[in-house]
Amino acid sequence: MGYPSSYRIAGVAIAICLVIAGFITLIANAPQNHDDSEKPERSVTKALATQEARKEAVNHTGTVANQIRVLWYDEIGRTYTFHDYEREPGITPDTWTSSDLPSPENGTLQKKAAMIRFLEWDGSVERMTGTKYLINQEMITNILNSYTLIAPPPPVQPTPITTTTLSTIQPTSDITPAPGMLIPTISHPCNNGEGIIQVSFGYINRQKNPVSVTIGEKNRFTPGEFDRGQPTTFLPGIHQDVFSVRFPANGTNVAWNLMEKTVGAGEVPRLYADFIVDPVSGYAPLDVRVIDQSDGGTPEDPLSGNWNFGDGTTTDGSSATHRYEFPGKYEIRRTVSTSCGIETSLKLLSVERIACTIEPVSGSSRMYQCTDQSTGDPTVWFWDFNDGFSSWDQNPIHTWKSPGTYAVSLTVSGKTGSGTTVKKITIQ
């Protein structure tokens, strides 16, 4: 059955429209020619605060995005943060100069740069291509381990106009802290023994944002002046040794009142070293006991110390016993320390010698001259001749009646102590 001619004409028209639409689609989807000679302008001042911004940069250029990530830090507030910036592909750790460093974000407290990471971003994977250290690596480790990390400021949402630059904002400190969220702390109270006490103060801010407390009833020292150099802006986290206060040791102890919480040093003992030696002199071999009498430690900052006996021997502990085998003059030292400093005390020990000679008297085989040669100025002497006889003379003459071997002992005593020595003698 045939169709009317009008239907055939309509079918041909539809086919022609489909062909034309196909050509239009191919032309619209054809790849555009890019002029590779147009290179991005050298710039390291465009901050990339989020991954979305970096993806936008990749989509905009159609190539891998090159960035740097700068570690910024604040020595006073002991905080740090990171910021990402665009860079030209030609900039590497080897070609980097100080003039390539971007300026810190407006309003940020972290204004010093410590380290730069060189990154590549392909829209899904971030790769590090190098590192540039601007300060000592040990200091960088200290920053990362002990400073408080401040999150990068949240980006402002981009306007409908296409752009790859995101503005950032810093949290405001014009916030009054909630009760119990801002706490003063104290550490390292030190009494230097010269009439001055020095105390370090810090604080704990449990809130996520910086807060402000002006000098006044909520942020003051007592007694005396309210303002002793304490901060009025408090960063999040734990901050020790933020500032210190000095006051006379014989004066009234000062205290910091912050948000109705008060801390003070209390009684601060003076750091000093002292000890007892018993005995202070004697005859070798001599056993000596030393007992620590130092002070200046606290439960939070206890004393630690060591002994040096002056004969090459050292030990720890609050007391010790040591034997001196040989005569001589010895300096015993006790060294103690806290976080406030080190103190040393020295005392002299005199170890004396007991000595004697036993020599035959000329013309006699059993008569001997016994002579004391001890040091230390003894005042008492006692000789035991080991044959039932003895003498209290300093230098006696003795005659043995029978042949044999005798252990003759001499004991001396005086202001330096007492001791005994023994000598063997053979009588024919």
DRENTIMAR-481079 format. One record per residue (C-alpha): residue number from 1; z, x, y. Coordinates in nm, 2 decimals, always signed. Each point is the difference from the previous one (the first is absolute). Layout:
<r seq="NUM" up="Z" east="X" north="Y"/>
...
***
This chain:
<r seq="1" up="+0.00" east="+0.00" north="+0.00"/>
<r seq="2" up="-0.09" east="+0.15" north="+0.33"/>
<r seq="3" up="+0.21" east="+0.02" north="+0.32"/>
<r seq="4" up="-0.11" east="-0.12" north="+0.34"/>
<r seq="5" up="-0.13" east="+0.27" north="+0.23"/>
<r seq="6" up="+0.29" east="-0.05" north="+0.23"/>
<r seq="7" up="+0.24" east="+0.13" north="-0.26"/>
<r seq="8" up="-0.21" east="+0.30" north="-0.07"/>
<r seq="9" up="-0.01" east="+0.09" north="+0.36"/>
<r seq="10" up="+0.38" east="-0.03" north="+0.03"/>
<r seq="11" up="+0.06" east="+0.23" north="-0.30"/>
<r seq="12" up="-0.22" east="+0.27" north="+0.14"/>
<r seq="13" up="+0.19" east="-0.02" north="+0.33"/>
<r seq="14" up="+0.34" east="+0.04" north="-0.18"/>
<r seq="15" up="-0.13" east="+0.31" north="-0.19"/>
<r seq="16" up="-0.12" east="+0.16" north="+0.32"/>
<r seq="17" up="+0.34" east="-0.05" north="+0.16"/>
<r seq="18" up="+0.18" east="+0.15" north="-0.29"/>
<r seq="19" up="-0.22" east="+0.32" north="+0.02"/>
<r seq="20" up="+0.06" east="+0.03" north="+0.37"/>
<r seq="21" up="+0.38" east="-0.04" north="-0.05"/>
<r seq="22" up="-0.01" east="+0.28" north="-0.26"/>
<r seq="23" up="-0.17" east="+0.24" north="+0.24"/>
<r seq="24" up="+0.25" east="-0.08" north="+0.27"/>
<r seq="25" up="+0.29" east="+0.07" north="-0.24"/>
<r seq="26" up="-0.15" east="+0.34" north="-0.10"/>
<r seq="27" up="-0.05" east="+0.10" north="+0.36"/>
<r seq="28" up="+0.36" east="-0.10" north="+0.10"/>
<r seq="29" up="+0.15" east="+0.20" north="-0.29"/>
<r seq="30" up="-0.21" east="+0.31" north="+0.04"/>
<r seq="31" up="+0.22" east="+0.31" north="+0.07"/>
<r seq="32" up="+0.00" east="+0.10" north="+0.37"/>
<r seq="33" up="-0.10" east="+0.35" north="+0.11"/>
<r seq="34" up="+0.29" east="+0.20" north="+0.15"/>
<r seq="35" up="-0.04" east="+0.29" north="+0.24"/>
<r seq="36" up="+0.20" east="+0.28" north="-0.17"/>
<r seq="37" up="-0.03" east="+0.20" north="+0.32"/>
<r seq="38" up="+0.26" east="-0.22" north="+0.17"/>
<r seq="39" up="+0.34" east="+0.16" north="-0.10"/>
<r seq="40" up="+0.34" east="-0.15" north="+0.09"/>
<r seq="41" up="+0.15" east="+0.14" north="+0.31"/>
<r seq="42" up="+0.27" east="+0.26" north="-0.07"/>
<r seq="43" up="+0.33" east="-0.19" north="+0.03"/>
<r seq="44" up="+0.35" east="+0.03" north="-0.15"/>
<r seq="45" up="+0.16" east="-0.25" north="+0.23"/>
<r seq="46" up="-0.09" east="-0.33" north="-0.19"/>
<r seq="47" up="+0.31" east="-0.10" north="-0.19"/>
<r seq="48" up="-0.05" east="-0.16" north="-0.34"/>
<r seq="49" up="+0.32" east="-0.19" north="-0.06"/>
<r seq="50" up="-0.10" east="-0.19" north="-0.32"/>
<r seq="51" up="-0.23" east="+0.02" north="-0.30"/>
<r seq="52" up="-0.19" east="-0.31" north="+0.13"/>
<r seq="53" up="-0.10" east="+0.20" north="+0.31"/>
<r seq="54" up="-0.12" east="+0.29" north="-0.21"/>
<r seq="55" up="-0.21" east="-0.24" north="-0.22"/>
<r seq="56" up="-0.14" east="-0.15" north="+0.33"/>
<r seq="57" up="-0.10" east="+0.36" north="+0.10"/>
<r seq="58" up="-0.17" east="+0.06" north="-0.33"/>
<r seq="59" up="-0.19" east="-0.34" north="+0.02"/>
<r seq="60" up="-0.10" east="+0.08" north="+0.36"/>
<r seq="61" up="-0.15" east="+0.34" north="-0.07"/>
<r seq="62" up="-0.10" east="-0.03" north="-0.37"/>
<r seq="63" up="+0.14" east="+0.34" north="-0.07"/>
<r seq="64" up="+0.33" east="+0.16" north="-0.11"/>
<r seq="65" up="+0.27" east="-0.02" north="+0.27"/>
<r seq="66" up="+0.16" east="+0.33" north="+0.09"/>
<r seq="67" up="+0.36" east="-0.01" north="+0.13"/>
<r seq="68" up="+0.31" east="+0.21" north="+0.07"/>
<r seq="69" up="+0.35" east="-0.11" north="-0.07"/>
<r seq="70" up="+0.26" east="+0.15" north="+0.24"/>
<r seq="71" up="+0.37" east="+0.04" north="-0.07"/>
<r seq="72" up="+0.18" east="-0.06" north="+0.33"/>
<r seq="73" up="+0.37" east="+0.06" north="+0.04"/>
<r seq="74" up="+0.29" east="-0.02" north="+0.25"/>
<r seq="75" up="+0.26" east="+0.27" north="-0.02"/>
<r seq="76" up="+0.26" east="-0.18" north="+0.22"/>
<r seq="77" up="-0.01" east="-0.33" north="-0.18"/>
<r seq="78" up="-0.07" east="+0.17" north="-0.34"/>
<r seq="79" up="-0.29" east="-0.24" north="-0.08"/>
<r seq="80" up="-0.36" east="+0.04" north="-0.12"/>
<r seq="81" up="-0.31" east="-0.21" north="-0.05"/>
<r seq="82" up="-0.37" east="+0.03" north="-0.10"/>
<r seq="83" up="-0.31" east="-0.11" north="+0.19"/>
<r seq="84" up="-0.37" east="+0.01" north="-0.12"/>
<r seq="85" up="-0.29" east="+0.09" north="+0.24"/>
<r seq="86" up="-0.38" east="+0.03" north="-0.04"/>
<r seq="87" up="-0.15" east="+0.35" north="+0.00"/>
<r seq="88" up="-0.35" east="+0.15" north="+0.00"/>
<r seq="89" up="-0.10" east="+0.12" north="-0.35"/>
<r seq="90" up="-0.04" east="+0.36" north="+0.13"/>
<r seq="91" up="+0.37" east="+0.03" north="+0.08"/>
<r seq="92" up="+0.19" east="+0.18" north="-0.29"/>
<r seq="93" up="+0.33" east="+0.18" north="-0.03"/>
<r seq="94" up="-0.18" east="+0.33" north="+0.07"/>
<r seq="95" up="-0.18" east="-0.12" north="+0.31"/>
<r seq="96" up="+0.29" east="-0.21" north="+0.14"/>
<r seq="97" up="+0.14" east="+0.11" north="+0.34"/>
<r seq="98" up="+0.29" east="-0.13" north="+0.21"/>
<r seq="99" up="-0.25" east="-0.17" north="+0.23"/>
<r seq="100" up="-0.10" east="-0.23" north="-0.29"/>
<r seq="101" up="+0.35" east="-0.14" north="-0.03"/>
<r seq="102" up="+0.01" east="-0.36" north="+0.13"/>
<r seq="103" up="+0.27" east="-0.12" north="+0.24"/>
<r seq="104" up="+0.31" east="-0.18" north="-0.13"/>
<r seq="105" up="-0.02" east="-0.38" north="+0.01"/>
<r seq="106" up="+0.12" east="-0.15" north="+0.33"/>
<r seq="107" up="+0.37" east="-0.07" north="+0.00"/>
<r seq="108" up="+0.07" east="+0.17" north="-0.33"/>
<r seq="109" up="+0.31" east="+0.22" north="-0.04"/>
<r seq="110" up="-0.17" east="+0.23" north="-0.25"/>
<r seq="111" up="-0.19" east="+0.23" north="+0.23"/>
<r seq="112" up="-0.01" east="+0.33" north="-0.20"/>
<r seq="113" up="-0.26" east="+0.06" north="-0.27"/>
<r seq="114" up="+0.11" east="+0.18" north="-0.32"/>
<r seq="115" up="-0.29" east="-0.04" north="-0.25"/>
<r seq="116" up="-0.36" east="-0.13" north="-0.02"/>
<r seq="117" up="-0.16" east="-0.14" north="-0.32"/>
<r seq="118" up="-0.39" east="+0.00" north="-0.01"/>
<r seq="119" up="-0.12" east="-0.32" north="-0.18"/>
<r seq="120" up="-0.32" east="-0.17" north="-0.11"/>
<r seq="121" up="-0.02" east="-0.37" north="-0.05"/>
<r seq="122" up="-0.30" east="-0.17" north="-0.18"/>
<r seq="123" up="+0.13" east="-0.35" north="+0.04"/>
<r seq="124" up="+0.20" east="-0.01" north="-0.32"/>
<r seq="125" up="+0.14" east="+0.35" north="-0.08"/>
<r seq="126" up="+0.18" east="+0.24" north="+0.23"/>
<r seq="127" up="-0.05" east="+0.38" north="-0.07"/>
<r seq="128" up="+0.19" east="+0.29" north="+0.17"/>
<r seq="129" up="-0.23" east="+0.29" north="+0.08"/>
<r seq="130" up="+0.25" east="+0.24" north="+0.17"/>
<r seq="131" up="+0.33" east="+0.05" north="+0.18"/>
<r seq="132" up="+0.08" east="+0.17" north="+0.33"/>
<r seq="133" up="+0.37" east="+0.10" north="+0.06"/>
<r seq="134" up="+0.10" east="+0.02" north="+0.36"/>
<r seq="135" up="+0.36" east="+0.11" north="-0.06"/>
<r seq="136" up="+0.19" east="+0.18" north="-0.27"/>
<r seq="137" up="-0.04" east="-0.18" north="-0.34"/>
<r seq="138" up="+0.38" east="+0.03" north="-0.06"/>
<r seq="139" up="+0.05" east="-0.20" north="+0.32"/>
<r seq="140" up="-0.25" east="-0.26" north="-0.11"/>
<r seq="141" up="+0.20" east="-0.04" north="-0.33"/>
<r seq="142" up="+0.32" east="-0.04" north="+0.20"/>
<r seq="143" up="-0.17" east="-0.27" north="+0.22"/>
<r seq="144" up="-0.12" east="-0.19" north="-0.31"/>
<r seq="145" up="+0.34" east="+0.03" north="-0.18"/>
<r seq="146" up="+0.25" east="-0.06" north="+0.28"/>
<r seq="147" up="-0.17" east="-0.18" north="+0.29"/>
<r seq="148" up="-0.04" east="-0.38" north="+0.02"/>
<r seq="149" up="-0.35" east="-0.13" north="-0.07"/>
<r seq="150" up="-0.12" east="-0.24" north="+0.27"/>
<r seq="151" up="-0.27" east="-0.23" north="-0.12"/>
<r seq="152" up="-0.33" east="+0.02" north="+0.19"/>
<r seq="153" up="-0.02" east="-0.27" north="+0.28"/>
<r seq="154" up="-0.17" east="-0.31" north="-0.13"/>
<r seq="155" up="-0.36" east="-0.03" north="+0.13"/>
<r seq="156" up="-0.11" east="-0.27" north="+0.24"/>
<r seq="157" up="-0.25" east="-0.23" north="-0.17"/>
<r seq="158" up="-0.36" east="+0.08" north="+0.11"/>
<r seq="159" up="-0.18" east="-0.23" north="+0.23"/>
<r seq="160" up="-0.32" east="-0.18" north="-0.12"/>
<r seq="161" up="-0.20" east="+0.28" north="+0.17"/>
<r seq="162" up="-0.09" east="+0.26" north="-0.26"/>
<r seq="163" up="+0.21" east="+0.31" north="+0.04"/>
<r seq="164" up="+0.16" east="+0.27" north="-0.22"/>
<r seq="165" up="+0.28" east="+0.10" north="+0.24"/>
<r seq="166" up="+0.33" east="-0.17" north="-0.06"/>
<r seq="167" up="+0.28" east="+0.00" north="+0.27"/>
<r seq="168" up="+0.35" east="+0.07" north="-0.12"/>
<r seq="169" up="+0.33" east="-0.11" north="+0.13"/>
<r seq="170" up="+0.35" east="+0.15" north="-0.02"/>
<r seq="171" up="+0.31" east="-0.21" north="-0.08"/>
<r seq="172" up="+0.20" east="-0.07" north="+0.31"/>
<r seq="173" up="+0.35" east="+0.12" north="+0.03"/>
<r seq="174" up="+0.11" east="-0.28" north="+0.23"/>
<r seq="175" up="+0.18" east="-0.17" north="-0.28"/>
<r seq="176" up="+0.38" east="-0.06" north="-0.02"/>
<r seq="177" up="+0.14" east="+0.10" north="-0.34"/>
<r seq="178" up="+0.15" east="-0.26" north="-0.22"/>
<r seq="179" up="+0.37" east="+0.03" north="-0.09"/>
<r seq="180" up="+0.07" east="+0.26" north="-0.27"/>
<r seq="181" up="-0.36" east="+0.14" north="+0.02"/>
<r seq="182" up="+0.08" east="+0.30" north="+0.23"/>
<r seq="183" up="+0.28" east="+0.23" north="-0.11"/>
<r seq="184" up="+0.13" east="+0.32" north="+0.17"/>
<r seq="185" up="+0.07" east="+0.30" north="-0.22"/>
<r seq="186" up="+0.18" east="+0.33" north="+0.04"/>
<r seq="187" up="-0.03" east="+0.34" north="-0.17"/>
<r seq="188" up="+0.10" east="+0.36" north="+0.04"/>
<r seq="189" up="+0.31" east="-0.02" north="+0.22"/>
<r seq="190" up="+0.08" east="+0.37" north="+0.08"/>
<r seq="191" up="+0.30" east="+0.17" north="+0.16"/>
<r seq="192" up="-0.11" east="+0.35" north="+0.10"/>
<r seq="193" up="+0.36" east="+0.11" north="+0.06"/>
<r seq="194" up="-0.08" east="+0.07" north="+0.37"/>
<r seq="195" up="+0.13" east="-0.34" north="+0.13"/>
<r seq="196" up="-0.32" east="-0.19" north="-0.04"/>
<r seq="197" up="-0.10" east="-0.27" north="-0.26"/>
<r seq="198" up="-0.37" east="-0.08" north="-0.06"/>
<r seq="199" up="-0.10" east="-0.32" north="-0.19"/>
<r seq="200" up="-0.35" east="-0.11" north="-0.11"/>
<r seq="201" up="-0.10" east="-0.36" north="+0.01"/>
<r seq="202" up="-0.28" east="-0.20" north="-0.16"/>
<r seq="203" up="-0.08" east="-0.36" north="-0.09"/>
<r seq="204" up="-0.15" east="-0.23" north="-0.26"/>
<r seq="205" up="-0.25" east="-0.26" north="+0.11"/>
<r seq="206" up="-0.05" east="-0.25" north="-0.29"/>
<r seq="207" up="-0.27" east="-0.20" north="+0.19"/>
<r seq="208" up="-0.37" east="+0.07" north="-0.04"/>
<r seq="209" up="-0.07" east="+0.05" north="+0.36"/>
<r seq="210" up="+0.15" east="+0.22" north="+0.28"/>
<r seq="211" up="+0.27" east="-0.17" north="+0.20"/>
<r seq="212" up="+0.16" east="+0.06" north="+0.34"/>
<r seq="213" up="+0.36" east="-0.01" north="+0.11"/>
<r seq="214" up="+0.07" east="+0.11" north="+0.36"/>
<r seq="215" up="+0.30" east="+0.20" north="+0.10"/>
<r seq="216" up="+0.28" east="-0.25" north="+0.05"/>
<r seq="217" up="+0.25" east="-0.20" north="-0.20"/>
<r seq="218" up="-0.22" east="+0.00" north="-0.31"/>
<r seq="219" up="-0.08" east="+0.38" north="+0.02"/>
<r seq="220" up="+0.28" east="+0.21" north="+0.15"/>
<r seq="221" up="+0.24" east="+0.28" north="-0.06"/>
<r seq="222" up="+0.38" east="-0.03" north="+0.05"/>
<r seq="223" up="+0.20" east="+0.12" north="+0.17"/>
<r seq="224" up="-0.16" east="+0.12" north="+0.32"/>
<r seq="225" up="-0.37" east="-0.01" north="+0.07"/>
<r seq="226" up="-0.20" east="-0.26" north="-0.18"/>
<r seq="227" up="-0.31" east="+0.22" north="-0.01"/>
<r seq="228" up="+0.04" east="+0.32" north="-0.21"/>
<r seq="229" up="-0.37" east="+0.05" north="-0.07"/>
<r seq="230" up="-0.04" east="-0.26" north="-0.27"/>
<r seq="231" up="-0.34" east="-0.17" north="-0.06"/>
<r seq="232" up="-0.09" east="-0.34" north="+0.13"/>
<r seq="233" up="-0.31" east="-0.04" north="-0.23"/>
<r seq="234" up="+0.07" east="+0.00" north="-0.37"/>
<r seq="235" up="-0.27" east="+0.06" north="-0.26"/>
<r seq="236" up="+0.00" east="-0.16" north="-0.34"/>
<r seq="237" up="+0.17" east="+0.19" north="-0.28"/>
<r seq="238" up="+0.28" east="+0.26" north="-0.03"/>
<r seq="239" up="+0.03" east="+0.26" north="+0.27"/>
<r seq="240" up="+0.27" east="+0.27" north="-0.02"/>
<r seq="241" up="+0.10" east="+0.25" north="+0.27"/>
<r seq="242" up="-0.19" east="-0.17" north="+0.28"/>
<r seq="243" up="+0.23" east="+0.13" north="+0.27"/>
<r seq="244" up="+0.33" east="+0.18" north="+0.03"/>
<r seq="245" up="+0.31" east="-0.04" north="+0.23"/>
<r seq="246" up="+0.25" east="+0.28" north="+0.09"/>
<r seq="247" up="+0.35" east="-0.07" north="+0.12"/>
<r seq="248" up="+0.33" east="+0.20" north="+0.03"/>
<r seq="249" up="+0.20" east="+0.04" north="-0.32"/>
<r seq="250" up="+0.32" east="-0.09" north="+0.18"/>
<r seq="251" up="-0.15" east="-0.31" north="+0.16"/>
<r seq="252" up="-0.04" east="-0.35" north="-0.12"/>
<r seq="253" up="-0.25" east="-0.04" north="-0.28"/>
<r seq="254" up="-0.32" east="-0.18" north="+0.11"/>
<r seq="255" up="-0.17" east="-0.29" north="-0.19"/>
<r seq="256" up="-0.34" east="-0.16" north="+0.01"/>
<r seq="257" up="-0.01" east="-0.38" north="+0.01"/>
<r seq="258" up="-0.35" east="-0.13" north="-0.10"/>
<r seq="259" up="-0.05" east="-0.38" north="-0.05"/>
<r seq="260" up="+0.38" east="-0.04" north="-0.06"/>
<r seq="261" up="+0.02" east="+0.27" north="-0.26"/>
<r seq="262" up="+0.20" east="+0.31" north="+0.09"/>
<r seq="263" up="+0.00" east="+0.35" north="-0.15"/>
<r seq="264" up="+0.22" east="+0.30" north="+0.12"/>
<r seq="265" up="+0.07" east="+0.35" north="-0.13"/>
<r seq="266" up="+0.38" east="-0.06" north="-0.05"/>
<r seq="267" up="+0.20" east="+0.32" north="-0.05"/>
<r seq="268" up="-0.23" east="+0.30" north="-0.03"/>
<r seq="269" up="+0.17" east="+0.31" north="-0.16"/>
<r seq="270" up="-0.09" east="+0.34" north="+0.13"/>
<r seq="271" up="-0.19" east="+0.22" north="-0.25"/>
<r seq="272" up="+0.18" east="+0.32" north="-0.08"/>
<r seq="273" up="+0.05" east="+0.23" north="-0.30"/>
<r seq="274" up="+0.33" east="+0.13" north="-0.13"/>
<r seq="275" up="+0.16" east="+0.09" north="-0.33"/>
<r seq="276" up="+0.31" east="+0.15" north="-0.17"/>
<r seq="277" up="+0.00" east="+0.33" north="-0.20"/>
<r seq="278" up="+0.28" east="+0.06" north="-0.25"/>
<r seq="279" up="+0.09" east="+0.28" north="-0.01"/>
<r seq="280" up="-0.14" east="+0.18" north="+0.30"/>
<r seq="281" up="+0.05" east="+0.34" north="-0.15"/>
<r seq="282" up="+0.10" east="+0.16" north="-0.33"/>
<r seq="283" up="-0.08" east="+0.26" north="-0.26"/>
<r seq="284" up="-0.31" east="+0.00" north="-0.22"/>
<r seq="285" up="-0.08" east="-0.17" north="-0.21"/>
<r seq="286" up="+0.09" east="-0.29" north="+0.23"/>
<r seq="287" up="-0.05" east="-0.38" north="-0.06"/>
<r seq="288" up="-0.05" east="-0.18" north="+0.33"/>
<r seq="289" up="+0.00" east="-0.38" north="+0.06"/>
<r seq="290" up="-0.18" east="-0.15" north="+0.30"/>
<r seq="291" up="+0.05" east="-0.36" north="+0.12"/>
<r seq="292" up="-0.22" east="-0.17" north="+0.26"/>
<r seq="293" up="+0.17" east="-0.13" north="+0.32"/>
<r seq="294" up="-0.32" east="-0.09" north="+0.19"/>
<r seq="295" up="-0.06" east="-0.33" north="+0.18"/>
<r seq="296" up="-0.27" east="-0.19" north="+0.19"/>
<r seq="297" up="-0.16" east="-0.20" north="-0.28"/>
<r seq="298" up="-0.02" east="-0.38" north="-0.03"/>
<r seq="299" up="-0.08" east="-0.23" north="-0.29"/>
<r seq="300" up="-0.35" east="-0.05" north="+0.13"/>
<r seq="301" up="-0.04" east="+0.38" north="+0.08"/>
<r seq="302" up="+0.23" east="+0.19" north="-0.24"/>
<r seq="303" up="+0.07" east="+0.37" north="+0.02"/>
<r seq="304" up="-0.18" east="+0.24" north="-0.23"/>
<r seq="305" up="+0.09" east="+0.36" north="-0.04"/>
<r seq="306" up="+0.00" east="+0.33" north="-0.20"/>
<r seq="307" up="+0.21" east="+0.31" north="-0.04"/>
<r seq="308" up="-0.10" east="+0.36" north="+0.03"/>
<r seq="309" up="+0.26" east="+0.24" north="-0.14"/>
<r seq="310" up="-0.14" east="+0.32" north="+0.15"/>
<r seq="311" up="-0.07" east="+0.17" north="-0.33"/>
<r seq="312" up="-0.34" east="-0.15" north="-0.07"/>
<r seq="313" up="+0.15" east="-0.32" north="-0.15"/>
<r seq="314" up="-0.04" east="-0.35" north="+0.14"/>
<r seq="315" up="+0.09" east="-0.35" north="-0.12"/>
<r seq="316" up="+0.02" east="-0.36" north="+0.12"/>
<r seq="317" up="+0.29" east="-0.25" north="-0.01"/>
<r seq="318" up="+0.30" east="-0.07" north="+0.22"/>
<r seq="319" up="+0.22" east="+0.25" north="-0.18"/>
<r seq="320" up="-0.06" east="+0.30" north="-0.23"/>
<r seq="321" up="+0.17" east="+0.29" north="-0.18"/>
<r seq="322" up="-0.15" east="+0.35" north="+0.00"/>
<r seq="323" up="+0.10" east="+0.33" north="-0.15"/>
<r seq="324" up="-0.05" east="+0.33" north="+0.18"/>
<r seq="325" up="-0.02" east="+0.28" north="-0.25"/>
<r seq="326" up="-0.02" east="+0.29" north="+0.25"/>
<r seq="327" up="+0.20" east="+0.11" north="+0.30"/>
<r seq="328" up="-0.15" east="-0.05" north="+0.34"/>
<r seq="329" up="-0.02" east="-0.21" north="+0.32"/>
<r seq="330" up="-0.18" east="-0.33" north="-0.05"/>
<r seq="331" up="-0.12" east="-0.27" north="+0.25"/>
<r seq="332" up="+0.03" east="-0.35" north="-0.15"/>
<r seq="333" up="-0.22" east="-0.25" north="+0.18"/>
<r seq="334" up="+0.01" east="-0.38" north="-0.01"/>
<r seq="335" up="-0.31" east="-0.18" north="+0.14"/>
<r seq="336" up="-0.01" east="-0.38" north="+0.05"/>
<r seq="337" up="-0.26" east="-0.22" north="+0.14"/>
<r seq="338" up="-0.09" east="-0.36" north="+0.09"/>
<r seq="339" up="-0.30" east="-0.14" north="+0.18"/>
<r seq="340" up="+0.17" east="+0.10" north="+0.32"/>
<r seq="341" up="-0.01" east="+0.38" north="-0.07"/>
<r seq="342" up="+0.15" east="+0.29" north="-0.19"/>
<r seq="343" up="+0.34" east="+0.17" north="+0.03"/>
<r seq="344" up="+0.13" east="+0.32" north="-0.17"/>
<r seq="345" up="+0.35" east="+0.13" north="-0.04"/>
<r seq="346" up="+0.08" east="+0.37" north="-0.10"/>
<r seq="347" up="+0.31" east="+0.15" north="-0.14"/>
<r seq="348" up="+0.08" east="+0.36" north="-0.11"/>
<r seq="349" up="+0.14" east="+0.08" north="-0.34"/>
<r seq="350" up="+0.15" east="+0.34" north="-0.09"/>
<r seq="351" up="-0.01" east="+0.11" north="-0.36"/>
<r seq="352" up="+0.22" east="+0.31" north="-0.05"/>
<r seq="353" up="+0.00" east="+0.26" north="-0.27"/>
<r seq="354" up="+0.28" east="+0.10" north="-0.24"/>
<r seq="355" up="-0.03" east="+0.36" north="-0.11"/>
<r seq="356" up="+0.22" east="+0.29" north="-0.12"/>
<r seq="357" up="-0.02" east="+0.35" north="-0.16"/>
<r seq="358" up="+0.22" east="+0.13" north="-0.28"/>
<r seq="359" up="-0.02" east="+0.38" north="-0.02"/>
<r seq="360" up="+0.20" east="+0.26" north="-0.21"/>
<r seq="361" up="+0.25" east="+0.21" north="+0.19"/>
<r seq="362" up="-0.08" east="+0.37" north="-0.02"/>
<r seq="363" up="+0.18" east="+0.18" north="-0.28"/>
<r seq="364" up="+0.10" east="-0.32" north="-0.19"/>
<r seq="365" up="-0.19" east="-0.19" north="-0.27"/>
<r seq="366" up="+0.19" east="-0.33" north="+0.03"/>
<r seq="367" up="+0.10" east="-0.02" north="+0.37"/>
<r seq="368" up="-0.25" east="-0.18" north="+0.22"/>
<r seq="369" up="-0.03" east="-0.08" north="+0.37"/>
<r seq="370" up="-0.09" east="-0.37" north="+0.06"/>
<r seq="371" up="-0.16" east="-0.06" north="+0.34"/>
<r seq="372" up="-0.09" east="-0.34" north="+0.17"/>
<r seq="373" up="-0.34" east="-0.01" north="+0.16"/>
<r seq="374" up="-0.02" east="-0.37" north="+0.08"/>
<r seq="375" up="-0.14" east="-0.15" north="+0.32"/>
<r seq="376" up="+0.14" east="-0.29" north="+0.20"/>
<r seq="377" up="+0.33" east="+0.17" north="+0.10"/>
<r seq="378" up="+0.22" east="-0.12" north="-0.29"/>
<r seq="379" up="+0.38" east="+0.01" north="+0.06"/>
<r seq="380" up="+0.12" east="-0.04" north="-0.36"/>
<r seq="381" up="-0.10" east="+0.20" north="-0.31"/>
<r seq="382" up="+0.10" east="-0.04" north="-0.36"/>
<r seq="383" up="-0.10" east="+0.25" north="-0.28"/>
<r seq="384" up="+0.04" east="-0.09" north="-0.37"/>
<r seq="385" up="-0.04" east="+0.32" north="-0.21"/>
<r seq="386" up="-0.02" east="-0.20" north="-0.33"/>
<r seq="387" up="+0.27" east="+0.21" north="-0.16"/>
<r seq="388" up="+0.30" east="-0.21" north="+0.11"/>
<r seq="389" up="+0.02" east="+0.16" north="+0.34"/>
<r seq="390" up="-0.12" east="-0.12" north="+0.34"/>
<r seq="391" up="+0.02" east="+0.10" north="+0.37"/>
<r seq="392" up="+0.00" east="-0.18" north="+0.35"/>
<r seq="393" up="-0.11" east="+0.32" north="+0.17"/>
<r seq="394" up="-0.34" east="+0.02" north="+0.16"/>
<r seq="395" up="-0.08" east="+0.34" north="-0.15"/>
<r seq="396" up="+0.24" east="+0.07" north="-0.29"/>
<r seq="397" up="+0.01" east="+0.30" north="-0.25"/>
<r seq="398" up="+0.05" east="-0.10" north="-0.36"/>
<r seq="399" up="+0.05" east="+0.18" north="-0.33"/>
<r seq="400" up="-0.09" east="-0.15" north="-0.33"/>
<r seq="401" up="+0.23" east="+0.10" north="-0.29"/>
<r seq="402" up="-0.24" east="-0.05" north="-0.29"/>
<r seq="403" up="-0.37" east="+0.06" north="-0.05"/>
<r seq="404" up="-0.23" east="-0.31" north="-0.01"/>
<r seq="405" up="-0.23" east="-0.21" north="+0.21"/>
<r seq="406" up="+0.16" east="-0.21" north="+0.28"/>
<r seq="407" up="-0.14" east="-0.28" north="+0.22"/>
<r seq="408" up="+0.15" east="+0.07" north="+0.34"/>
<r seq="409" up="-0.01" east="-0.30" north="+0.25"/>
<r seq="410" up="+0.04" east="+0.00" north="+0.37"/>
<r seq="411" up="+0.08" east="-0.32" north="+0.19"/>
<r seq="412" up="-0.01" east="+0.00" north="+0.38"/>
<r seq="413" up="+0.09" east="-0.27" north="+0.25"/>
<r seq="414" up="-0.01" east="-0.04" north="+0.38"/>
<r seq="415" up="-0.15" east="-0.21" north="+0.29"/>
<r seq="416" up="-0.34" east="+0.00" north="-0.16"/>
<r seq="417" up="+0.12" east="-0.13" north="-0.34"/>
<r seq="418" up="+0.08" east="+0.15" north="-0.33"/>
<r seq="419" up="-0.18" east="+0.14" north="-0.30"/>
<r seq="420" up="+0.03" east="+0.22" north="-0.31"/>
<r seq="421" up="-0.21" east="+0.28" north="-0.15"/>
<r seq="422" up="+0.04" east="+0.17" north="-0.34"/>
<r seq="423" up="-0.08" east="+0.35" north="-0.11"/>
<r seq="424" up="+0.03" east="+0.16" north="-0.34"/>
<r seq="425" up="+0.14" east="+0.35" north="-0.05"/>
<r seq="426" up="+0.03" east="+0.21" north="-0.31"/>
<r seq="427" up="+0.31" east="+0.22" north="-0.04"/>
<r seq="428" up="-0.02" east="+0.29" north="-0.25"/>
***
